[in-house]
Amino acid sequence: MPVWEWALDIVGLCLLLALLYGIALIVRRRLLARHGGTFELSYRARTEHPGRGWLLGIGRYSGQSLEWFRIFSLSPRPKRVWARDLLEYAGRRSPEGAEEMSLYDGHVVASCRYADEPLEVAMSEASLTGFQSWLESGPPGTDWNRR
């Protein structure tokens, strides 16, 4: 078999794998959204450099927790889980500098505290309203004197 036929076979295989990966991402997103409450949510994993360290993802409310899934992962399990009772909303701001290129268009950055550690997430204005409502609407017996 000539070399060019091997090269064509390899290119065809790579294209097929890329197509299968794209289909798997679509199926995974549909399965995650099947349980409801999903929205585009970016998470800032590294804070040592201003404007950098953002990871794109999908957020999903699941009972008393907020689950975060990486956008380009095939894993059905969340990469991060934040419990509602340990999560506090501190404020919001517009993306600055390099963040504007790193985040989805129209998203705002929400500054939070999780177990007394700083946490930054980015979401759309509508999702932020839902996030604030979800935080405030804790179950009966919740400590209403929280900040």
N, C-alpha and C positions, 0 to 999 in steps of 0.2 A: 504494500500500500504506500503510495507516495506521501511525502511529508505534508503537502498542502491539504490532503484529505484528512490527515490526523489533526491538523490545525483547525479545519472546518468542524470536525467532530468535537473538538475541545471547546470551540466558540459556541457551537450549538448547545453543548451540555451546560456551559456557563449561563447562556440565555435561559435555558429551561429551569435551572436552579434559581435564577433571579425571579423568574415568573412565579415559580412555586412559593418562594419566600414572600413575594408580594401578596399572593392569594392567602397564604397562611396568616399574614398580618391583618388582612381584611376580615377573615373568619374569626380570628382572636378578638378583634375590636367588636365585632357583632356579638360574640359570646359574652364579653364583658358588659356590653350595653344591655344585654338581655335582662339583667337583674335590675336595671334602672339606675338613675342618679349618676350617670357618667358625664364628665365634662373635661375640657382641655385644661390641664393643670401642670405647670412647670415648677420644678423644685430646685432650689439653689443648694447644691451639695457642698461646694467649696466656696469659702468667703474670703480667702486670703488676698485675692486680687479683685479690686473694684470692678463690678460689671461682668465678671466671668464666673464660671462654675455652674451655669444653668443646664438642667437636663429636661428635655421635653417629655411630657407624659400625659396620662389620663388619670383623673381622680374619680373615685366612686365612693359614695356614702354607703356604709354597711353597718347598720345598727348604731352602736355608740363609737364608731371609728371612721376615719377617713383613710381610704386605701389609695396608694399611688402606684401606678404601673408605668414602666418605661414604654415609650411609644414604639420603638423599633425592636422590642424584645418579643420572643415567642412564648415566654413563660406565662402560665395562667395564674400564677401567684403574684401578689403585690410585692414590689421592691421595698416599700416603706408603708408603715401603718401608724397613724397618729390617733390616740384615744381622745375623745371629746373632752373628758374631764381634766386632762393635762394640757389642753391646748387653749391659749389665750390670744385674742386678736389685739394688736397694739396700734395699728394704723396702716395707711396705704400711701403709695407714692407712684409717680409715673416712672417708667423705665428711663434710665439715663445712660448716655454714651453707648458703649458696646452692648448694653442690655437690649437696646432697641432692635438690634440685629439678631440677638440670640433668642428672643421670645416671640410668641405668636403676635401678629398684628392686633392692636387694640387691647392688649392685656395690661393690667395694672399689677404692681407688686404689693403684696400684703405682708406686712411685718407682723410676725407672731412670736410667741414664746411657747416652747414645748418642754415641760418639766424643767422650767427655769433656764432653758437654753434658747438662744435666738434661732429663729426659723423664718425663712423667706420663701414664699410661694407666689406664683403669678397666675392670674386667671382673668377672664373677661369681667366687665362691670356687672353683668347679670349674674355670673357665677359667684362673684364676690358678695352680692346681695344675698344669694342663697346660702353661701358659706356663713355669713354673719347670722342669718336666721337660724341655721342649723346649730351654731354654737350657743345661741341664746335660748333655744328651745330644748333644754335638757330635760330628762325625765323627772317625774315627781321625786322629791327628796334631794334635789340637786342643791349644792351650796350657792345660793343666789347672791352672796356677798363677795363672790370672786370679782377680781378686777375686770 
